């Protein structure tokens, strides 16, 4: 993959042979010069983010965005809540990957995705009277939980569907049910 030379991204191959701190210092300089409007990092776990960014203050500027892999069974809820205290937007990507592959994964013994897909479909039918798809329910739930999302799609109908998550609301009960299921699945997977 090649990077746009006008944009400094830490995960570009250009910076891959440097420690992240060196790349981040360059980004801080560009931010101070007004070249970059925001700073963001990707794929930091709780320990690395708290130790390096907060406790040891190896950075001058705390990033405005933390983008991490975030699907329902691999969600770092603790980190998402923690960074919010510092005004950092937690942005999840690949949030629907496990759900989309639920049947295939079920055959390989990963039942948690099918379980969550069933819960999303149940909310879709019962709470929205089928007006919202399971993927829309997932996106709306994450947004309601203050997780910024990057839904991936190439199809116009899916892009429109992703935008229309504002056409319905989830009940507090729906949000609590999905959140509890996600957190329980995360606990189970960490024990393995």
N, C-alpha and C positions, 0 to 999 in steps of 0.2 A: 504494500500500500504506500502511496505517496501522500505527502502532506502539502497543503496549500502554503507556499512560502510566506504569504501575507498573514497567516494565522499561526500562532504558537500553541501547539497542543502537546501536552506532556506525553501522550501515548503514541506520538508519531515516531517513525523509525529514526528520524533525525535526532531525536533526543534519547533514543533507547539505550545508547551506550554510556549515558551519564546517570549518576545517582539522581533521584527525583528532586532532591534539594537544589541541585545546580539548575535544572530546568525551571524549577519554580522561581528561583531568584531572577532568572531572565524574564519570566512572565511578570514578576512584581515590578521590574524596571520598566517594562513596556506599559504596564498599567499606570505607573507613576507618570510616564510621559504622555498618557492619554491615548496611546495606540490601542490598548485593549480596554474594553468597557467593563469586563467582569473577569474574575479569576475562578477557575474550577478545577477540580481534581476528579479522578476516576478510580474506582476499585480500591479504595482505602478501607481496611477493616477497622473495627472499633479501636483496637490497641494501637495501631499505627497512627490513626487520626488523632486520638487523644494524646498519646505520648509525644508525637512529633510536631503536631500543629498547635496543640493547646499547652501541654505541660512543659515541654522543653523549648517551646516558642522558637522552633527552627525556621519560622517564617515571620516576615514583617506584617503581612496582611493575611488574615484568615480568608480562605476562599469563600465566594458567595454561593457556589454550587458544589455539591458532592454527588457524583453520578456513580451508582453501583448497580451490579446485577441484582435484580429484585423480582423474583417470582414468589408465588404464594407459599411455597414450601422452603424457600431459601431467602427469607426476608430478615434483614438485620434491624428489627424493630428498636432495639436498644440504641443503636447508632442513629437511626432516623430521628428518634426523640431527642437524643443528646445534642446533635448538631443544630437543631432548631433553637436551642437555648442561646446559640451564638449567632443567630440570624442566617444560618446557612440553609439553603434550599436542598432538600434531599430528593434526588431525581432517580427514579428507578427505570431500568431498561430491561427488556426481555420479559416483561411481566406476564405475558400470555404464553410463552414458549412451552412450559410444562403442561398447561391446560390443553393447548393445541395437540400435544403429543400424548394426551392422557391414555388413550386406548393402547397405543404401542407400549407405553411405559407400564401400564397395568399388566400386560402380558409378561413383562420382565420383572414383575413383583413390586413395582412402585405404585401402590394403591392410593397414596395420598392425593395425587393429581386427579384421579377419577372422583374421589370423595369431594374435593373442592369444586370440580366441574359440576357435579350433581348439585352442590349447594348453590352455585351461581345460577344454574338453570332453574332451580326451585324458586329463588328470589325473582328471576326473570318472569316466571309464570305467575307466581302468587302475588308479588308486590307491585309489578308493573303491568299486570294483565297481558303479558307477552309483548308489550310495546317496546321493551328494551331487550336486546340480546344478552346472552351470558357475558360476552366480551365487553359490552357497554356497562353492565353491572360491575364487572371487575374494575374497569377504568374509573367509574364514578366512585366506587368504594375507596380506591386508592387516593383519589383526589380529596374525598371527604376526610381521609386520614392524613392529609397534608403531605402526600407523596406526589411529587411532580412526575408525570409519565411521558414516555416517548413511545407511543404505539407505532408499530411498524406495519406498513401496508403499502402495496403498490396498486391496489385496486381502488378505483374511484368510489365504489359503493362502500368499501370498508373505511376509506378516509372520511366520507360523509358520516358514516355510522359513528366513527370515533369522535367527530365533532359534536354530534348530537347527544352526548352524555349529559348535557345541560337541560334536556327536555323532560327529565324526570328526577325524582328525589328518592333516596333510600331512607327507610325508617331507621330510627335509632336501634331498633331490634335487629334489623338486617345488618347494619354496620357492626353491631356487637357480635352477632353470630359469626359473620365472616372473619372478623378480627380474632375472635377466640379460636376458630378453626385453624387459621393461619398460624397463630402462636403455638397451638398444640402440635401442629404438624412440624413446626420448627424444633420444638422440644424433643419430639420423638426422633427426628433425624439426627439431632446432635448426640443423642444417646448411642446411636449405632456406631 
